[in-house]
Amino acid sequence: MRRLLMVFFGRVWRKRKASLATMRGEEMKKFPAVERTVRQVALASLLLSLTMPAMAESAAGNLPPDFYPQPKCEKPQSPGKSPGVGDQNAMLAYNAKVRNFNKQAEAFNACMKDYSDKAQNDINAILATVRAAVAAANQP
């Protein structure tokens, strides 16, 4: 009886497998792990897309997104493409543009470093206020 059941279910399984292979195409028959991975990724992305709006709403802070001032640093303008080596005057003009760009880049980097330092000081002040408030709330 056991052998009969194994033969019967084996035939049913082979038929089912063959019908699935024809529905999916021969390439999916060769790579069942790929199909499973594709399904898992699709399911994960669907679940993630459903939960992201709720996570974004709960992560909102006390301040609006544009509350902090943007840096007033000017980005340097690229000197452009270098001219051919045959034109000496164009090369000299290009070299002057590169020197100007380097000066602008130094000024931009100094400005951004100053902006970053000030922002870090603001963050430290906010953290100190939060820590003081937590310590005051935890005292009996």
JOZIZI-V645215 format. One record per helix or strand of 2 or more residues. SS is the DSSP state (hx for helix, st for strand). FROM is the first residue (numbers start at 1). LEN is the number of residues. If there is no record, write none. Layout:
BEGIN
ss=SS from=FROM len=LEN
ss=SS from=FROM len=LEN
END
This chain:
BEGIN
ss=hx from=2 len=23
ss=hx from=26 len=5
ss=hx from=32 len=27
ss=hx from=88 len=51
END
